[in-house]
Amino acid sequence: MKKEDIPFNMEYSIDLTLRERPEDNSSMLQGVTFLREKLLEETDDTICAGLLTMIGSYERILLELSESENTLLEAIEKYKSVGKKAQALGAKLRLAVTHQWKKEFDKADNIFTTAITKLENTEEPKLLHYLEFAYQHYAKSLFDQQRNDIALENFVAVLELRLASGDMKLIEDTKNCIEITKQAIKERE
């Protein structure tokens, strides 16, 4: 299922803390309920894992952090049970973001840096997406820890990857993160 298939507003924006905020909190909550209902109807474990990953991500955005962690752990296990290693990695990276939001930076950064190390030499397009995601969100975690110089280095690294991939929305997101991080560095000086 794609976000576009959910009959509720699941859109979000990035605030000055580099965190996602729902455009419409109650609509996103309804969307999570909708996804949970679809999950109950589904029998295919791969599709269930995908739904769980979406639910866990939206729960994080809604600040339901414990629920997000549990949901994403369930998604990871389902992906592993059907041999979907790349998708399990994607869910694990989303779990790292939840850890970051819970201020569990050691857990989050360990997942991000391990993924970056494993993925740096990949040429598989699907895995390159995860490398971009890992760099971007590791940088956000560093920003959250006020380690802005290192965060900026990582945002620049992901921008280079994203420029090569050509996804304008992701490129703009990263450019926005770079500007916010530069401003934070400037304010600190």
Helices and strands as residue ranges (DSSP letters): G 3-5, E 12-14, E 20-22, H 25-41, H 45-61, H 65-81, H 85-101, H 105-119, H 125-144, H 148-165, H 168-188
